[in-house]
Amino acid sequence: SCGCLQTEAAVRTGHCNTTHGLSKTSEYGIWKGMIERCHNPKNAGYANWGGRGIKVCERWMDPVNFISDMGLRPTNRHTLERRDNESGYSPENCYWATYHEQHRNKRVNINVEYNGETMCLKDAANLAGLNYSTVCKRISALGWTPQQAIEEPVNENISRDWALYHRRKS
């Protein structure tokens, strides 16, 4: 046979050159981006992922396994997030997070302990009833530690903050 019968049967059943059937899904796009960032030195984000030693676990090199472990994104507002930013992509370290959750888990965030919980400085400031910009000014302009900046109550008079700062320095 010339093979035309097989080709015709494949087209009729939809099995023509199909690998996993996921390439049009958003999850596949997320998987592909993860692979590129971690394993392709030509990728613009490689320095922040693969260049820092962040890798994708062997199981997740196959998109079918990735989607099987992660499931579908709950909504299109969810992104792939790592619990520990210093560890790679694996089932134990990843989850679907909202943009809000993801912004709270960046390497540039300052984490502090507040009420027995570790959280980013912005969340601690909110829980302490402080304006985040006040906390940032206390750290940058007054030289306070992040812990001091959230524990000290708000003073309407900034000169009192300066006096407290100078007292602590001496």
Backbone as CSV, one residue per row, in Angstrom:
resi,resn,N_x,N_y,N_z,CA_x,CA_y,CA_z,C_x,C_y,C_z
1,SER,0.836,-1.191,0.000,0.000,0.000,0.000,0.874,1.245,0.000
2,CYS,0.364,2.275,-0.587,1.113,3.538,-0.641,1.016,4.316,0.665
3,GLY,0.120,3.948,1.569,-0.013,4.613,2.858,-1.177,5.574,2.927
4,CYS,-1.844,5.812,1.781,-2.938,6.779,1.789,-4.121,6.300,2.623
5,LEU,-4.300,4.997,2.722,-5.390,4.468,3.542,-5.148,4.773,5.024
6,GLN,-3.875,4.636,5.477,-3.531,4.952,6.874,-3.724,6.446,7.156
7,THR,-3.295,7.298,6.222,-3.432,8.741,6.392,-4.904,9.124,6.488
8,GLU,-5.722,8.533,5.608,-7.155,8.831,5.615,-7.791,8.394,6.940
9,ALA,-7.410,7.243,7.453,-7.943,6.742,8.724,-7.502,7.643,9.873
10,ALA,-6.262,8.108,9.830,-5.754,8.989,10.894,-6.503,10.306,10.907
11,VAL,-6.765,10.867,9.753,-7.501,12.132,9.666,-8.919,11.946,10.188
12,ARG,-9.571,10.837,9.797,-10.940,10.579,10.242,-11.037,10.438,11.754
13,THR,-10.048,9.814,12.396,-10.102,9.583,13.845,-9.454,10.714,14.656
14,GLY,-8.803,11.653,13.975,-8.175,12.772,14.684,-6.832,12.435,15.289
15,HIS,-6.210,11.363,14.856,-4.911,10.955,15.404,-3.760,11.320,14.481
16,CYS,-3.918,12.353,13.770,-2.903,12.762,12.806,-1.878,13.674,13.474
17,ASN,-0.645,13.234,13.629,0.459,14.019,14.212,0.111,14.620,15.574
18,THR,-0.661,13.927,16.371,-1.028,14.428,17.685,-0.069,13.860,18.722
19,THR,0.464,14.717,19.567,1.340,14.241,20.635,0.548,14.173,21.929
20,HIS,0.302,15.321,22.540,-0.420,15.333,23.815,-1.727,16.111,23.749
21,GLY,-1.916,16.888,22.708,-3.158,17.632,22.552,-3.323,18.810,23.504
22,LEU,-2.237,19.260,24.116,-2.322,20.332,25.120,-1.839,21.695,24.615
23,SER,-1.233,21.730,23.435,-0.528,22.944,23.027,-1.372,24.203,22.924
24,LYS,-2.684,24.083,22.887,-3.524,25.288,22.816,-4.073,25.699,24.181
25,THR,-3.651,25.011,25.239,-4.158,25.336,26.576,-3.253,26.362,27.258
26,SER,-3.811,27.122,28.163,-3.006,28.105,28.903,-1.998,27.407,29.807
27,GLU,-2.373,26.238,30.330,-1.452,25.485,31.186,-0.201,25.071,30.413
28,TYR,-0.386,24.706,29.155,0.763,24.341,28.324,1.661,25.561,28.106
29,GLY,1.058,26.720,27.882,1.841,27.952,27.715,2.644,28.273,28.971
30,ILE,2.050,28.049,30.125,2.745,28.276,31.395,3.883,27.272,31.547
31,TRP,3.618,26.011,31.208,4.652,24.978,31.264,5.823,25.343,30.350
32,LYS,5.501,25.751,29.135,6.545,26.099,28.157,7.387,27.267,28.657
33,GLY,6.744,28.276,29.246,7.478,29.414,29.805,8.412,28.993,30.930
34,MET,7.941,28.086,31.786,8.755,27.569,32.890,9.994,26.855,32.338
35,ILE,9.801,26.005,31.357,10.913,25.272,30.743,11.911,26.242,30.122
36,GLU,11.418,27.212,29.389,12.285,28.197,28.719,13.106,28.997,29.727
37,ARG,12.457,29.529,30.775,13.158,30.342,31.781,14.259,29.560,32.484
38,CYS,14.010,28.284,32.696,14.942,27.473,33.485,16.010,26.761,32.672
39,HIS,15.740,26.485,31.399,16.651,25.624,30.656,17.166,26.204,29.337
40,ASN,16.748,27.405,28.980,17.213,27.991,27.724,18.012,29.266,28.003
41,PRO,19.347,29.193,27.921,20.181,30.376,28.202,19.874,31.570,27.299
42,LYS,19.210,31.358,26.177,18.862,32.464,25.275,17.572,33.170,25.693
43,ASN,16.839,32.602,26.646,15.595,33.206,27.125,15.910,34.445,27.944
44,ALA,15.134,35.510,27.769,15.367,36.776,28.471,15.329,36.624,29.994
45,GLY,14.544,35.703,30.506,14.433,35.518,31.955,15.399,34.502,32.540
46,TYR,16.215,33.901,31.707,17.092,32.817,32.160,17.977,33.223,33.349
47,ALA,18.512,34.409,33.342,19.414,34.849,34.425,18.739,34.774,35.794
48,ASN,17.442,35.054,35.849,16.716,35.046,37.121,16.184,33.673,37.515
49,TRP,16.250,32.707,36.629,15.771,31.360,36.931,16.901,30.349,36.725
50,GLY,17.058,29.854,35.522,18.089,28.854,35.244,19.484,29.317,35.615
51,GLY,19.772,30.581,35.380,21.081,31.137,35.719,21.353,31.162,37.216
52,ARG,20.295,31.117,38.023,20.441,31.056,39.495,20.370,29.627,40.007
53,GLY,20.264,28.674,39.083,20.208,27.274,39.499,18.798,26.734,39.662
54,ILE,17.778,27.505,39.296,16.397,27.036,39.392,16.137,26.092,38.217
55,LYS,15.735,24.887,38.518,15.495,23.864,37.499,14.073,23.327,37.610
56,VAL,13.678,22.607,36.585,12.388,21.926,36.566,12.673,20.458,36.868
57,CYS,11.903,19.862,37.771,12.113,18.449,38.102,11.941,17.597,36.851
58,GLU,12.597,16.451,36.852,12.589,15.562,35.690,11.166,15.191,35.260
59,ARG,10.300,14.913,36.229,8.924,14.518,35.908,8.206,15.597,35.107
60,TRP,8.466,16.858,35.416,7.765,17.951,34.767,8.371,18.365,33.431
61,MET,9.376,17.661,32.972,9.894,17.942,31.636,8.859,17.504,30.590
62,ASP,7.898,16.706,31.002,6.786,16.276,30.152,5.547,17.095,30.558
63,PRO,4.951,17.842,29.617,3.798,18.680,29.975,2.598,17.891,30.490
64,VAL,2.455,16.659,30.060,1.337,15.830,30.537,1.475,15.605,32.042
65,ASN,2.690,15.313,32.513,2.913,15.109,33.951,2.707,16.408,34.726
66,PHE,3.180,17.511,34.163,3.005,18.812,34.811,1.522,19.094,35.052
67,ILE,0.712,18.959,34.009,-0.713,19.260,34.128,-1.419,18.217,34.995
68,SER,-0.965,16.983,34.935,-1.536,15.942,35.787,-1.307,16.272,37.271
69,ASP,-0.105,16.748,37.602,0.214,17.081,38.999,-0.421,18.391,39.454
70,MET,-0.396,19.403,38.605,-0.893,20.727,38.992,-2.395,20.873,38.809
71,GLY,-2.954,20.137,37.869,-4.361,20.329,37.537,-4.513,21.584,36.691
72,LEU,-5.747,21.892,36.347,-6.007,23.094,35.553,-5.974,24.324,36.457
73,ARG,-5.639,25.446,35.866,-5.659,26.696,36.641,-7.084,26.955,37.120
74,PRO,-7.247,27.337,38.390,-8.596,27.611,38.894,-9.291,28.718,38.107
75,THR,-8.546,29.778,37.756,-9.078,30.867,36.931,-7.925,31.395,36.085
76,ASN,-8.239,32.253,35.123,-7.164,32.831,34.314,-6.376,33.892,35.085
77,ARG,-6.765,34.159,36.319,-6.017,35.088,37.177,-4.986,34.364,38.039
78,HIS,-4.887,33.068,37.908,-3.921,32.273,38.673,-2.672,32.015,37.838
79,THR,-1.539,32.059,38.521,-0.254,31.825,37.875,0.487,30.737,38.644
80,LEU,1.511,30.203,38.011,2.330,29.181,38.653,3.258,29.855,39.658
81,GLU,3.265,29.380,40.889,4.057,29.989,41.951,4.850,28.928,42.693
82,ARG,6.077,29.298,43.085,6.893,28.409,43.917,6.811,28.879,45.358
83,ARG,6.618,27.975,46.282,6.568,28.320,47.708,7.920,28.872,48.160
84,ASP,8.991,28.192,47.767,10.351,28.604,48.108,11.024,29.070,46.832
85,ASN,11.316,30.373,46.749,11.893,30.947,45.537,13.317,30.494,45.254
86,GLU,13.947,29.848,46.209,15.309,29.361,45.988,15.323,27.917,45.503
87,SER,14.166,27.273,45.487,14.057,25.890,45.032,13.407,25.850,43.660
88,GLY,13.550,24.723,42.999,13.054,24.581,41.643,11.568,24.288,41.553
89,TYR,11.156,24.020,40.320,9.770,23.705,40.026,9.544,22.209,40.221
90,SER,8.640,21.860,41.123,8.305,20.465,41.407,6.925,20.438,42.060
91,PRO,6.286,19.267,42.101,4.948,19.204,42.707,4.906,19.684,44.158
92,GLU,5.985,19.400,44.916,5.982,19.799,46.332,6.188,21.304,46.532
93,ASN,6.748,21.983,45.542,7.099,23.391,45.719,6.198,24.344,44.942
94,CYS,5.249,23.845,44.173,4.453,24.726,43.316,2.959,24.646,43.605
95,TYR,2.280,25.739,43.288,0.827,25.805,43.421,0.322,26.915,42.510
96,TRP,-0.978,26.922,42.266,-1.590,28.006,41.499,-1.885,29.149,42.467
97,ALA,-1.377,30.329,42.169,-1.548,31.485,43.052,-2.179,32.643,42.291
98,THR,-2.884,33.475,43.035,-3.411,34.704,42.431,-2.252,35.690,42.287
99,TYR,-2.452,36.720,41.491,-1.405,37.736,41.333,-1.059,38.361,42.688
100,HIS,-2.071,38.574,43.514,-1.850,39.149,44.842,-0.925,38.254,45.666
101,GLU,-1.197,36.961,45.684,-0.346,36.023,46.421,1.066,36.005,45.848
102,GLN,1.161,36.042,44.529,2.467,35.978,43.896,3.304,37.214,44.212
103,HIS,2.683,38.368,44.253,3.425,39.598,44.578,3.933,39.586,46.015
104,ARG,3.311,38.805,46.873,3.745,38.705,48.263,4.901,37.712,48.429
105,ASN,5.264,37.010,47.369,6.291,35.976,47.459,7.448,36.262,46.498
106,LYS,7.902,37.498,46.482,9.023,37.872,45.615,10.313,37.914,46.410
107,ARG,11.413,37.695,45.716,12.718,37.743,46.380,13.019,39.133,46.939
108,VAL,12.493,40.185,46.300,12.798,41.545,46.735,12.001,41.982,47.965
109,ASN,10.970,41.232,48.319,10.170,41.583,49.497,10.977,41.405,50.777
110,ILE,10.702,42.264,51.731,11.294,42.136,53.060,10.287,41.372,53.909
111,ASN,10.713,40.255,54.468,9.830,39.466,55.326,10.166,39.729,56.780
112,VAL,9.129,39.858,57.592,9.298,40.096,59.030,8.370,39.162,59.788
113,GLU,8.650,39.029,61.076,7.741,38.261,61.917,6.822,39.254,62.621
114,TYR,5.531,38.990,62.531,4.546,39.844,63.179,3.435,38.947,63.698
115,ASN,3.106,39.102,64.970,2.079,38.263,65.622,2.369,36.773,65.436
116,GLY,3.642,36.417,65.515,4.028,35.015,65.433,4.026,34.414,64.034
117,GLU,3.821,35.245,63.015,3.782,34.769,61.636,4.810,35.499,60.805
118,THR,5.435,34.809,59.863,6.350,35.464,58.936,5.537,35.927,57.741
119,MET,5.702,37.197,57.381,4.947,37.775,56.261,5.741,38.913,55.649
120,CYS,5.310,39.364,54.492,6.005,40.487,53.864,5.701,41.761,54.649
121,LEU,6.614,42.701,54.551,6.536,43.944,55.317,5.225,44.697,55.077
122,LYS,4.756,44.698,53.824,3.522,45.419,53.510,2.326,44.839,54.274
123,ASP,2.230,43.517,54.341,1.132,42.890,55.084,1.249,43.166,56.582
124,ALA,2.485,43.130,57.100,2.701,43.411,58.525,2.307,44.850,58.846
125,ALA,2.671,45.778,57.964,2.304,47.186,58.173,0.787,47.332,58.215
126,ASN,0.103,46.686,57.285,-1.363,46.755,57.258,-1.976,46.200,58.540
127,LEU,-1.476,45.041,58.992,-2.001,44.446,60.224,-1.709,45.310,61.449
128,ALA,-0.577,46.022,61.425,-0.210,46.889,62.550,-0.952,48.226,62.502
129,GLY,-1.704,48.438,61.424,-2.441,49.694,61.278,-1.562,50.844,60.852
130,LEU,-0.440,50.529,60.200,0.491,51.554,59.750,0.416,51.712,58.241
131,ASN,0.656,52.941,57.793,0.756,53.201,56.373,2.077,52.617,55.886
132,TYR,2.052,51.873,54.789,3.258,51.231,54.282,4.351,52.251,53.972
133,SER,3.986,53.418,53.455,5.005,54.436,53.133,5.671,54.957,54.406
134,THR,4.936,55.028,55.514,5.523,55.436,56.795,6.570,54.419,57.232
135,VAL,6.238,53.152,57.098,7.170,52.090,57.477,8.420,52.166,56.609
136,CYS,8.239,52.368,55.309,9.384,52.462,54.393,10.272,53.663,54.723
137,LYS,9.655,54.802,55.058,10.436,55.993,55.428,11.207,55.762,56.719
138,ARG,10.593,55.077,57.658,11.289,54.773,58.912,12.539,53.933,58.640
139,ILE,12.443,53.027,57.692,13.582,52.169,57.360,14.634,52.940,56.581
140,SER,14.221,53.637,55.508,15.206,54.301,54.647,15.738,55.603,55.235
141,ALA,14.869,56.450,55.745,15.319,57.757,56.237,15.820,57.720,57.669
142,LEU,15.199,56.891,58.491,15.569,56.869,59.900,16.531,55.741,60.256
143,GLY,16.698,54.807,59.344,17.628,53.713,59.579,17.103,52.640,60.523
144,TRP,15.810,52.593,60.727,15.245,51.590,61.619,15.290,50.217,60.957
145,THR,15.279,49.180,61.767,15.148,47.834,61.229,13.690,47.660,60.818
146,PRO,13.406,46.750,59.910,12.003,46.513,59.546,11.143,46.159,60.760
147,GLN,11.703,45.402,61.689,10.968,45.020,62.887,10.593,46.262,63.711
148,GLN,11.567,47.166,63.915,11.295,48.401,64.658,10.237,49.232,63.941
149,ALA,10.334,49.293,62.625,9.441,50.136,61.837,7.984,49.716,61.954
150,ILE,7.719,48.425,62.163,6.317,48.007,62.304,5.868,47.936,63.753
151,GLU,6.811,47.845,64.689,6.427,47.717,66.091,6.192,49.063,66.775
152,GLU,6.848,50.107,66.304,6.710,51.432,66.918,5.378,52.053,66.490
153,PRO,4.565,52.505,67.426,3.279,53.105,67.037,3.479,54.376,66.211
154,VAL,2.433,54.740,65.510,2.476,55.930,64.652,2.532,57.178,65.506
155,ASN,3.401,58.099,65.105,3.494,59.409,65.753,3.101,60.458,64.736
156,GLU,2.202,61.316,65.120,1.780,62.367,64.198,2.930,63.328,63.907
157,ASN,3.830,63.460,64.869,4.941,64.389,64.729,6.195,63.612,64.325
158,ILE,6.654,63.797,63.102,7.812,63.061,62.608,9.064,63.375,63.415
159,SER,9.143,64.561,64.018,10.331,64.884,64.806,10.462,63.939,66.002
160,ARG,9.325,63.424,66.505,9.391,62.443,67.585,10.045,61.158,67.083
161,ASP,9.724,60.765,65.859,10.382,59.597,65.258,11.884,59.820,65.175
162,TRP,12.286,61.025,64.773,13.725,61.333,64.683,14.363,61.251,66.064
163,ALA,13.672,61.766,67.088,14.202,61.718,68.454,14.339,60.269,68.920
164,LEU,13.338,59.452,68.638,13.418,58.033,68.994,14.579,57.353,68.276
165,TYR,14.752,57.705,67.025,15.839,57.122,66.238,17.192,57.468,66.853
166,HIS,17.376,58.739,67.193,18.668,59.176,67.746,18.907,58.569,69.142
167,ARG,17.849,58.414,69.947,17.986,57.788,71.264,18.443,56.340,71.130
168,ARG,17.875,55.638,70.166,18.226,54.223,69.963,19.648,54.085,69.435
169,LYS,20.127,55.065,68.679,21.474,55.007,68.107,22.550,55.216,69.180
170,SER,22.204,55.959,70.243,23.232,56.252,71.242,23.250,55.297,72.392
